[in-house]
Amino acid sequence: MHIFAALTHLKQICNHPASYLKVPENYTQHLSGKWNLFKELLSEALASEQKVVVFTQYLAMLDIMKSYLDALEIGYAMIRGDTRDRQEQMKRFQKDDDCRVFLGSLQAVGLGVDLTAASVVIHYDRWWNPARENQATDRVHRIGQKRGVQVFKLVTVGTIEERIDAIIRRKGKLADEILACDDENLVKALTREELMELLQYVTKEEPED
């Protein structure tokens, strides 16, 4: 298995076991700390009458979120790679008060997308290239935004996500200069030491009684 594929599988497991298993319809049968935190953040934002934008890299994760919102009868719009009515989805989120959440694939939400109706952004998973994340967040930070914007980037402690976050921070300035570079090529640019850092199991000392 290629190192990038292995890292991708680990990231999917951190997101939600049902995402890795490609069974989004069975998401309630699996436990996920990150998913629980996401639900809390979403609930708090919606309770305070804010609209929320959620980004993820994985289509299976979008399907899980869609199923969850459908079950709660929460209105949403969504843009992914195969979305044909992009403008209609964006307009609905911007204009319809009953459309509370926007679900977006980071790869699909680019230039021309205006999401200023939102005041909360949740990056459910991290890209290796922070410039891509920043570009997506900028869809909310645009002319016409009248509210302060909260941005949350979810990282599962004690997992590969924590190590990815540390490397992203170290390489942030470099990645900002190469927006066009995709995740796989950025992984190839990692040093052997950085790859070993990613794959080492995180251990923490147990507190003594």
C-alpha positions in Angstrom: 0.0 0.0 0.0 1.3 3.5 -0.9 2.2 5.6 2.1 -0.4 8.3 1.0 -3.2 5.7 0.9 -2.2 4.4 4.3 -2.3 7.9 5.8 -5.7 8.6 4.1 -7.2 5.5 5.7 -5.9 6.6 9.1 -7.5 10.0 8.6 -10.8 8.5 7.6 -10.8 6.3 10.7 -10.3 9.5 12.8 -13.2 11.2 11.0 -15.6 8.3 11.6 -15.3 4.5 11.3 -18.3 4.5 8.9 -16.4 6.8 6.6 -13.5 4.5 6.4 -15.7 1.4 6.0 -17.7 3.2 3.3 -21.0 2.5 5.0 -22.3 6.1 5.8 -25.8 4.8 6.2 -24.6 2.8 9.3 -22.9 5.8 11.0 -25.1 5.4 14.2 -23.6 1.9 14.8 -20.1 3.2 15.3 -18.5 5.5 18.0 -16.5 8.6 17.1 -15.3 11.3 19.5 -14.8 13.7 16.7 -18.3 13.2 15.4 -19.7 13.8 18.9 -17.7 17.1 19.2 -19.0 18.1 15.7 -22.6 17.6 16.8 -22.0 19.7 19.9 -20.5 22.6 17.9 -23.3 22.4 15.3 -26.0 22.3 17.9 -24.6 25.3 19.8 -24.2 27.4 16.6 -27.7 26.6 15.4 -29.2 27.3 18.8 -27.7 30.8 18.7 -29.3 31.4 15.2 -26.0 31.2 13.3 -25.6 29.6 9.9 -22.8 27.0 9.7 -20.4 26.0 6.9 -18.8 22.6 7.1 -15.9 21.4 5.0 -14.5 17.9 4.6 -12.3 16.1 2.1 -14.3 12.9 2.0 -17.6 12.2 0.2 -18.5 9.4 2.7 -18.3 12.0 5.4 -20.6 14.3 3.5 -23.1 11.5 3.2 -22.9 10.9 7.0 -23.5 14.6 7.6 -26.4 14.7 5.1 -28.1 11.7 6.8 -27.7 13.3 10.2 -29.2 16.6 9.1 -32.1 14.8 7.3 -32.9 12.9 10.4 -33.1 16.1 12.4 -35.0 17.9 9.6 -32.3 20.7 9.5 -32.3 22.5 6.1 -28.9 22.4 4.3 -27.3 23.1 0.9 -24.4 21.1 -0.4 -21.7 21.4 -3.1 -19.5 18.5 -4.0 -17.6 17.5 -7.2 -20.6 16.1 -9.0 -23.0 19.0 -8.0 -24.7 20.5 -11.1 -26.7 23.2 -9.5 -23.9 25.0 -7.7 -25.4 28.4 -8.0 -28.8 27.3 -6.8 -27.3 25.6 -3.8 -25.2 28.7 -2.9 -28.2 31.0 -3.4 -30.4 28.8 -1.2 -27.9 28.9 1.6 -27.5 32.7 1.3 -31.1 33.6 1.0 -33.3 30.9 2.7 -33.6 31.4 6.5 -34.5 27.7 6.8 -31.3 26.6 5.1 -29.0 26.5 8.2 -26.0 24.5 7.1 -23.8 24.4 4.1 -21.9 21.1 3.4 -18.9 21.4 1.1 -16.2 19.3 -0.4 -13.0 21.3 -0.1 -12.0 20.3 -3.6 -15.3 21.6 -5.1 -15.7 24.9 -3.2 -13.5 27.3 -5.0 -13.7 30.7 -6.7 -17.1 32.2 -7.2 -18.7 30.6 -4.1 -20.1 33.2 -1.7 -21.0 31.9 1.8 -21.2 35.1 3.8 -24.6 34.2 5.3 -22.5 31.9 7.7 -20.7 33.0 10.8 -19.3 29.6 11.8 -16.9 27.5 9.8 -16.0 23.9 10.7 -13.1 22.2 9.0 -14.0 18.6 9.9 -10.6 17.3 8.7 -7.3 18.9 7.9 -5.7 19.2 4.5 -1.9 18.9 4.2 -2.0 22.3 2.4 -3.3 25.0 4.7 -3.6 27.4 1.8 -6.5 25.2 0.5 -8.2 25.5 3.9 -7.7 29.2 4.0 -9.1 29.6 0.5 -12.2 27.7 1.6 -12.6 29.8 4.7 -12.3 32.9 2.6 -15.7 32.0 1.0 -17.2 33.2 4.3 -14.7 36.1 4.9 -15.8 38.1 1.9 -17.2 41.6 1.2 -20.7 41.6 2.6 -19.9 39.7 5.8 -21.4 41.6 8.6 -20.7 39.3 11.5 -17.6 38.0 13.2 -16.6 34.5 11.9 -15.6 31.6 14.1 -13.4 29.0 12.5 -13.0 25.5 14.1 -10.4 22.9 12.8 -11.1 19.5 14.4 -8.1 17.4 15.4 -8.4 14.1 17.3 -5.8 14.1 20.1 -3.4 11.2 20.3 -3.8 10.2 16.7 -2.1 10.8 13.4 -4.3 14.0 13.0 -2.3 15.6 15.9 0.9 14.9 14.1 -0.4 16.1 10.8 -1.5 19.4 12.5 2.0 19.8 13.9 3.6 19.3 10.5 1.1 21.7 8.8 2.1 24.4 11.3 5.8 23.9 10.7 5.3 23.9 6.9 2.6 26.5 6.8 4.6 29.3 5.2 5.9 26.9 2.5 2.5 25.5 1.7 0.9 29.0 1.5 3.2 29.6 -1.4 2.1 26.5 -3.4 -1.7 26.6 -3.4 -1.9 24.5 -6.5 0.0 21.6 -4.9 -2.3 18.7 -3.9 -2.1 16.6 -0.7 -0.4 13.6 -2.3 2.5 15.7 -3.7 2.9 17.5 -0.4 3.2 14.1 1.4 5.8 13.1 -1.1 7.8 16.2 -0.1 7.9 15.1 3.5 11.3 14.0 4.9 11.9 10.5 6.1 11.9 11.8 9.7 8.5 13.5 9.2 7.0 10.3 7.8 8.4 8.3 10.8 6.9 11.0 13.1 3.5 10.5 11.5 3.5 6.7 11.7 4.8 6.3 15.3 2.1 5.4 17.8 1.4 8.2 20.3 1.8 7.0 23.8 1.2 8.9 27.0 2.1 7.9 30.5 -0.8 6.8 32.7 -1.1 8.9 35.8 -0.1 7.0 39.0 -2.7 6.3 41.6 
